[in-house]
């Protein structure tokens, strides 16, 4: 791909890619930022021997203590969602049931240790704090380790919960990433759908290989501003009383180009209708090319139609 083709491809894919990226960004932000708020609070629990004054990582060689710990720690997730916890919540979190409690509380037991972490997520900070305190109170008062041990709480169950969702920074980051990916995929899809984008030099190359008598190619960005240039190209080769017949390359029509040119040619004074010697007194063929909508095969097909029409091909307009 030449540099001109790359620039043309970028221009064609830019607007659809930007639109797709903005829509994706808005969708992701809308989904993430409109979710119900979620507050989180957590504490740790460590099992220590009953005679230990502080929650230190003490290694106890008493087989009875070790067996109690190995049996009690896996039971903590069940205790955290048991009926005593629901009873402790009572009026503080009305309407909560076992299923909702199980979705709210997470108990992580560190394997081969006497350490556990309790995490509570709820839609309000009051509910999160109430559930955490109820779970901690139930576990510490359950005497699961009696008489050889007890639970010590690491952290403050009464600390203010933290808002974890929605997270604006995370939402913006995910949205920007998704938007960039969608924009790139859109641009790639457009390029794959139309892998060959014609530029004015490409049109000149195709026309030069097709027409041996050197048919000029006129690049035209805005038809109205370049109409005088087209008329000047055609005035010397179009007989008086005749006009132009356009052959669009690719989909669409000539966007009124033939009508506008013929109107200007009819306005010429009679004496200015001279045309080259040997030129048939017939309409002139003009091939029009939409650079962002036409490939080389479509341009060649339009040139063939112009040749088969019997009208002399005098100009190719690329816009």
VENBEL-V279395 format. One record per backbone hydrogen bond with DSSP energy under -0.5 kcal/mol. NH is the residue of the N-H (numbers start at 1). CO is the residue of the C=O. If there is no record, write none. Layout:
nh = (NH	NH)
co = (CO	CO)
//
This chain:
nh = (6	7	8	9	10	11	12	13	14	15	16	17	18	19	20	21	22	23	24	25	26	27	28	29	30	31	32	33	34	35	38	39	40	41	43	44	45	46	47	48	50	52	56	58	60	63	66	67	68	69	70	71	72	73	75	76	79	80	81	81	82	85	86	87	88	89	90	92	94	96	101	102	103	104	105	106	108	108	109	110	110	113	116	117	118	119	119	120	121	122	128	129	130	131	132	133	134	135	136	137	138	139	140	141	142	146	148	149	150	152	154	155	157	159	162	164	164	165	168	171	172	173	174	175	176	177	178	179	180	181	182	183	184	185	186	187	188	189	190	191	192	193	194	195	197	198	198	203	204	205	206	207	208	209	210	211	212	214	216	218	219	220	226	227	230	231	232	233	234	235	236	237	238	239	239	240	242	245	247	249	250	257	260	261	262	263	264	265	266	267	268	272	273	276	279	282	284	285	286	287	288	288	289	290	291	293	294	299	300	301	302	303	304	305	306	307	308	309	310	311	312	314	314	315	316	317	318	318	319	319)
co = (2	3	4	5	6	7	8	9	10	11	12	13	14	15	16	17	18	19	20	21	22	23	24	25	26	27	28	29	30	32	165	122	162	120	118	154	116	152	114	150	148	49	54	56	58	61	62	63	64	65	66	67	68	69	72	73	75	76	77	78	79	82	82	83	84	85	86	89	91	93	97	98	99	100	101	119	106	117	107	108	115	110	45	108	43	106	117	41	104	39	124	125	126	127	128	129	130	131	132	133	134	135	136	137	139	143	145	145	48	46	44	153	155	156	40	38	162	38	166	167	168	169	170	171	172	173	174	175	176	177	178	179	180	181	182	183	184	185	186	187	188	189	190	192	195	291	294	199	200	201	202	203	204	205	206	207	210	211	314	316	217	318	222	224	226	227	228	229	230	231	232	234	234	237	282	273	239	284	286	288	248	254	256	257	258	259	260	261	262	263	265	269	270	236	276	280	243	312	245	315	247	286	317	249	289	290	290	295	296	297	298	299	300	301	302	303	304	305	307	306	283	285	312	285	216	287	218	316	289	317)
//
